[in-house]
Amino acid sequence: MEYRKIKDEDDDGGTVSDDIENLKGKGFPGVAAVSNVPPREQVKWKRKTIVTLALTFLTSSQAILIVWSKRAGKYEYSVTTANFLVETLKCALSLAALARIWKSEGVTEDNRLSTTLDEVIVYPIPALLYLVKNLLQYYIFAYVDAPGYQILKNLNIISTGVLYRIILKKKLSEIQWAAFILLCAGCTTAQLNSRSDQVLQTPLPGWIMAIVMALLSGFAGVYTEAIIKKRPSRNINVQNFWLYIFGMAFNVVAILVQDFDAVMNKGFFHGYSIITTLMILNHALSGIAVSMVMKYADNIVKVYSTSVAMLLTAVVSVFLFGFNLTLAFFLGAIVVSVSVYLHSAGKQQR
């Protein structure tokens, strides 16, 4: 849902390197040096620092919270109701953002909720794709641990890149194709299992689910970006609102089909805990954090956040779940981080 918010260029103008250049030559005489920095630059740095730390924290804790929400290896709560609440919270946050815009700028043609059938009819497709992908996100943990999930979910970079080439006819640079190969090698290396006859730690069903999730996420992201470009002036919060409305509707159907008896007999919030609540809040805020990074920072910040999050997830999992941090995983994580960086660099050189 959040892919369409991603922009290749910093809306604030300039990049992190530009900011560093602005700070050069000012000297470092204690606090006095900071006072020489223009107030606008200080605000930009504060924003970048906050959103980068927020994205890193949310990304690294996402898989941990899903695994932690299990009890005796099972979800005691209904994953369909949890997914419904994520969509509801996102919808509420979009409305709150719109209300703030309406108060400051007034209601315009581009930020009002009223729309035409032709504009709204395109949203059910990505909403349905994200529903399936988000539900698979819970079930994949039957085959993969939290650090392994953080590694495998980077496969969506490949699916997104290939689908960009096929659907939007965008060319990929040679660096990006090389990054794809490195990414596959890194994911495989991180999953090598030296303590068993099984070559890879993640069994075949886990790999299949990871690939399906990557394809669903990639296609939904590319499709929604194509929707946005049909009317670029349309406020992103309005587009989010309608996407989340359809997401809520599809999740209601999923509840009726999959968990109707359990919800009716045990209650909608049966099995919920503080960890479950934090997990729902994390999922809702993660997409917002990504869009804020792309607005107030740049692509390279998102790359660093993703890379650091992989390592943080692994370290935390050692203490929480007894994860065995092997040399293969560490080397694989490094290769994946390099490939993500190269993909971003290749995007800028395209």
Disulfide bonds with the S-S distance in Angstrom:
none
